[in-house]
Amino acid sequence: MGIDMELLVLFLLGILFFTVLTIKLAAKLLGLESPGAGVCVLATILSAVISGVLLAFVGDGFLAFVVSLFVTGGVYTLVFGVNTVVGFVLAFVAMVIQFASMFAMTILGLSVGMISMGQL
């Protein structure tokens, strides 16, 4: 059972779109000027790469969440040109929106397993 590359690319683009959308929504909720999609993509990729490297040393669990939050906040501070507190609040609000959205999709029965099995 091989992975269909087109489905994988579509799935990864969907995740990237979802992440960019949550960053833009969090910025709007905080009253910040809405960053462009390209800047959001850059911040997402940088945050994911740096977090991934650091998590290889940290492991998983709550410590991994804290490390990821700090890395993401730092990246947002640098990329969006905001102060440190705003960068971390932006990262936290974006994560809360992502978790709430995933929880809502799970309740509605929209899981990754259904999508990958072609049931959706």
CORFEN-V303586 format. One record per residue. N is the residue number from 1. PHI is phi in radians with two decimals (NA if undefined). OMEGA is omega in degrees with one decimal (* if undefined). Layout:
BEGIN
n=N phi=PHI omega=OMEGA
n=N phi=PHI omega=OMEGA
END
This chain:
BEGIN
n=1 phi=NA omega=-178.1
n=2 phi=-1.51 omega=179.0
n=3 phi=-1.54 omega=176.1
n=4 phi=-1.29 omega=-174.9
n=5 phi=-1.09 omega=179.3
n=6 phi=-1.13 omega=178.1
n=7 phi=-1.16 omega=178.5
n=8 phi=-1.10 omega=179.4
n=9 phi=-1.11 omega=178.2
n=10 phi=-1.08 omega=178.4
n=11 phi=-1.11 omega=179.8
n=12 phi=-1.16 omega=176.1
n=13 phi=-1.14 omega=176.8
n=14 phi=-1.11 omega=177.8
n=15 phi=-1.12 omega=179.2
n=16 phi=-1.10 omega=178.1
n=17 phi=-1.07 omega=-180.0
n=18 phi=-1.07 omega=-179.2
n=19 phi=-1.15 omega=178.2
n=20 phi=-1.09 omega=179.3
n=21 phi=-1.07 omega=-180.0
n=22 phi=-1.20 omega=176.9
n=23 phi=-1.14 omega=179.6
n=24 phi=-1.11 omega=178.1
n=25 phi=-1.15 omega=178.2
n=26 phi=-1.10 omega=178.0
n=27 phi=-1.10 omega=178.8
n=28 phi=-1.12 omega=179.5
n=29 phi=-1.11 omega=-179.6
n=30 phi=-1.51 omega=178.9
n=31 phi=1.34 omega=178.5
n=32 phi=-1.52 omega=173.6
n=33 phi=-1.16 omega=-175.2
n=34 phi=-1.14 omega=179.6
n=35 phi=-1.25 omega=177.9
n=36 phi=-1.22 omega=-178.6
n=37 phi=-1.11 omega=179.7
n=38 phi=-1.10 omega=178.0
n=39 phi=-1.14 omega=178.4
n=40 phi=-1.13 omega=177.9
n=41 phi=-1.11 omega=178.2
n=42 phi=-1.05 omega=179.8
n=43 phi=-1.11 omega=179.4
n=44 phi=-1.12 omega=-178.1
n=45 phi=-1.16 omega=178.1
n=46 phi=-1.04 omega=-179.8
n=47 phi=-1.09 omega=-179.3
n=48 phi=-1.15 omega=-178.9
n=49 phi=-1.17 omega=-178.7
n=50 phi=-1.14 omega=178.3
n=51 phi=-1.08 omega=179.7
n=52 phi=-1.06 omega=178.8
n=53 phi=-1.14 omega=-179.0
n=54 phi=-1.18 omega=-179.1
n=55 phi=-1.20 omega=174.7
n=56 phi=-1.12 omega=178.6
n=57 phi=-1.59 omega=-174.6
n=58 phi=-1.48 omega=-175.4
n=59 phi=1.74 omega=-178.9
n=60 phi=-2.17 omega=-178.6
n=61 phi=1.79 omega=-175.9
n=62 phi=-1.13 omega=179.3
n=63 phi=-1.07 omega=177.8
n=64 phi=-1.11 omega=177.3
n=65 phi=-1.08 omega=-179.1
n=66 phi=-1.10 omega=179.2
n=67 phi=-1.07 omega=179.8
n=68 phi=-1.09 omega=178.7
n=69 phi=-1.11 omega=179.6
n=70 phi=-1.16 omega=178.1
n=71 phi=-1.10 omega=-179.3
n=72 phi=-1.09 omega=177.1
n=73 phi=-1.06 omega=177.6
n=74 phi=-1.12 omega=178.8
n=75 phi=-1.12 omega=179.5
n=76 phi=-1.10 omega=178.1
n=77 phi=-1.05 omega=-178.3
n=78 phi=-1.27 omega=-173.9
n=79 phi=-1.26 omega=-176.9
n=80 phi=-1.54 omega=177.0
n=81 phi=1.17 omega=178.4
n=82 phi=-1.91 omega=178.0
n=83 phi=-1.29 omega=-172.6
n=84 phi=-1.06 omega=-178.5
n=85 phi=-1.08 omega=179.5
n=86 phi=-1.11 omega=178.2
n=87 phi=-1.06 omega=179.9
n=88 phi=-1.26 omega=177.0
n=89 phi=-1.14 omega=177.2
n=90 phi=-1.06 omega=178.2
n=91 phi=-1.10 omega=-178.7
n=92 phi=-1.16 omega=-179.8
n=93 phi=-1.11 omega=177.8
n=94 phi=-1.08 omega=178.3
n=95 phi=-1.14 omega=178.4
n=96 phi=-1.09 omega=178.2
n=97 phi=-1.09 omega=179.6
n=98 phi=-1.13 omega=179.3
n=99 phi=-1.11 omega=179.1
n=100 phi=-1.12 omega=178.5
n=101 phi=-1.14 omega=178.7
n=102 phi=-1.13 omega=177.7
n=103 phi=-1.10 omega=179.3
n=104 phi=-1.11 omega=178.7
n=105 phi=-1.15 omega=177.8
n=106 phi=-1.15 omega=178.1
n=107 phi=-1.08 omega=179.8
n=108 phi=-1.34 omega=177.7
n=109 phi=1.51 omega=178.9
n=110 phi=-1.63 omega=-177.7
n=111 phi=-1.86 omega=178.4
n=112 phi=-1.09 omega=179.1
n=113 phi=-1.06 omega=178.7
n=114 phi=-1.19 omega=-179.0
n=115 phi=-1.18 omega=-177.7
n=116 phi=-1.21 omega=178.3
n=117 phi=-1.53 omega=178.9
n=118 phi=1.34 omega=-179.3
n=119 phi=-1.50 omega=-178.3
n=120 phi=-1.83 omega=*
END
